[in-house]
Amino acid sequence: MTGPVLSTTSLVAGYEPDLPIVRGVDFSVGKGELVILLGPNGAGKSTFVKAIAGMVPVHSGTIHLDGRDITRVAPHRKLAEGLAFVPQTENVFASMSILENLQIAVALLPKAERAAKIAALFQRFPDLAVKPTRSAGSLSGGQRQMLAVARALALDPPVLILDEPSAGLSPKIVGEVFAMLKRINGDGVTIVLVEQNVKAAMAIADRAVILAEGKIRHEGRPADLADDPLIGKIYLGSARHTSGELAQ
């Protein structure tokens, strides 16, 4: 049986050693899965994925990527190892053009491969190819998110983690972003997604994990969690969450 592509064991993390936000989380994702992390305000979802990405200190426990211990690996090295992370904000270089953002993203590749990779990314994200010299700071929210994801995919990572990619986007653009993520997942990329839009996230996920107070409280198929009145009332805002809104 193949082991998980990404896992944490007894992970404790937070900005201060004596005030952990993530409290002993055991978590795993299988190859090709699309898993969403849900939970009430202050549950520790963003802190958890940032700890995996190396952006928040890990105080104890371990993180494994495809069987390799990457707990203490620096963030930029985790990208080289195959773990890409798209933060909620500051995920592109706003003062640079679309093309320049992608050129930086492919800089770790051999020079002979860079132009072909950028061309492939433009083919995958045609909206970005329309005007590659356009400043990233002038892009719409949806376009900026697409550029952030394109940058993250530049090195063909097997695992992609995103922190609230739908934040601040209109319902129409949210649909486009989630459709994009589903296509990427369909290409074989494992995705872990922190989301506040419960309805949209559950529509594309294979599995949902609910965090509360820095610990995993429930997990299972989205349909099963959505139909559980107790879980809906306590963690998702209602027994049958229809608004799709869940605060970070």
ChimeraX attribute file (.defattr): number of C-alpha atoms within 10 A of each C-alpha:
attribute: neighborCount
match mode: 1-to-1
recipient: residues
	/A:1	3
	/A:2	7
	/A:3	12
	/A:4	18
	/A:5	19
	/A:6	22
	/A:7	22
	/A:8	22
	/A:9	15
	/A:10	15
	/A:11	24
	/A:12	25
	/A:13	28
	/A:14	22
	/A:15	15
	/A:16	12
	/A:17	13
	/A:18	9
	/A:19	11
	/A:20	18
	/A:21	21
	/A:22	27
	/A:23	22
	/A:24	19
	/A:25	20
	/A:26	16
	/A:27	15
	/A:28	17
	/A:29	20
	/A:30	16
	/A:31	18
	/A:32	19
	/A:33	20
	/A:34	28
	/A:35	27
	/A:36	25
	/A:37	27
	/A:38	31
	/A:39	28
	/A:40	19
	/A:41	15
	/A:42	15
	/A:43	22
	/A:44	26
	/A:45	30
	/A:46	23
	/A:47	22
	/A:48	28
	/A:49	22
	/A:50	23
	/A:51	23
	/A:52	30
	/A:53	26
	/A:54	20
	/A:55	17
	/A:56	18
	/A:57	20
	/A:58	24
	/A:59	18
	/A:60	15
	/A:61	16
	/A:62	20
	/A:63	25
	/A:64	17
	/A:65	22
	/A:66	18
	/A:67	12
	/A:68	12
	/A:69	13
	/A:70	20
	/A:71	21
	/A:72	13
	/A:73	15
	/A:74	12
	/A:75	20
	/A:76	12
	/A:77	13
	/A:78	20
	/A:79	20
	/A:80	14
	/A:81	18
	/A:82	17
	/A:83	25
	/A:84	26
	/A:85	29
	/A:86	24
	/A:87	21
	/A:88	16
	/A:89	12
	/A:90	9
	/A:91	16
	/A:92	21
	/A:93	18
	/A:94	15
	/A:95	13
	/A:96	15
	/A:97	20
	/A:98	25
	/A:99	20
	/A:100	16
	/A:101	21
	/A:102	28
	/A:103	17
	/A:104	13
	/A:105	20
	/A:106	20
	/A:107	13
	/A:108	13
	/A:109	14
	/A:110	8
	/A:111	10
	/A:112	8
	/A:113	12
	/A:114	19
	/A:115	14
	/A:116	11
	/A:117	20
	/A:118	20
	/A:119	13
	/A:120	14
	/A:121	20
	/A:122	19
	/A:123	12
	/A:124	14
	/A:125	17
	/A:126	12
	/A:127	13
	/A:128	22
	/A:129	17
	/A:130	10
	/A:131	12
	/A:132	16
	/A:133	13
	/A:134	17
	/A:135	17
	/A:136	23
	/A:137	15
	/A:138	12
	/A:139	17
	/A:140	12
	/A:141	18
	/A:142	21
	/A:143	17
	/A:144	20
	/A:145	24
	/A:146	22
	/A:147	26
	/A:148	27
	/A:149	27
	/A:150	23
	/A:151	25
	/A:152	24
	/A:153	26
	/A:154	22
	/A:155	20
	/A:156	17
	/A:157	18
	/A:158	21
	/A:159	28
	/A:160	24
	/A:161	24
	/A:162	24
	/A:163	22
	/A:164	20
	/A:165	26
	/A:166	25
	/A:167	17
	/A:168	11
	/A:169	15
	/A:170	12
	/A:171	12
	/A:172	9
	/A:173	17
	/A:174	20
	/A:175	16
	/A:176	15
	/A:177	20
	/A:178	17
	/A:179	14
	/A:180	16
	/A:181	22
	/A:182	17
	/A:183	12
	/A:184	19
	/A:185	20
	/A:186	13
	/A:187	10
	/A:188	14
	/A:189	21
	/A:190	23
	/A:191	26
	/A:192	23
	/A:193	24
	/A:194	26
	/A:195	27
	/A:196	25
	/A:197	21
	/A:198	25
	/A:199	19
	/A:200	20
	/A:201	25
	/A:202	23
	/A:203	12
	/A:204	17
	/A:205	21
	/A:206	16
	/A:207	20
	/A:208	25
	/A:209	20
	/A:210	21
	/A:211	24
	/A:212	19
	/A:213	16
	/A:214	23
	/A:215	20
	/A:216	22
	/A:217	13
	/A:218	15
	/A:219	17
	/A:220	14
	/A:221	14
	/A:222	21
	/A:223	14
	/A:224	12
	/A:225	23
	/A:226	23
	/A:227	13
	/A:228	13
	/A:229	14
	/A:230	13
	/A:231	19
	/A:232	16
	/A:233	14
	/A:234	12
	/A:235	21
	/A:236	26
	/A:237	19
	/A:238	16
	/A:239	17
	/A:240	17
	/A:241	17
	/A:242	13
	/A:243	12
	/A:244	16
	/A:245	15
	/A:246	18
	/A:247	15
	/A:248	18
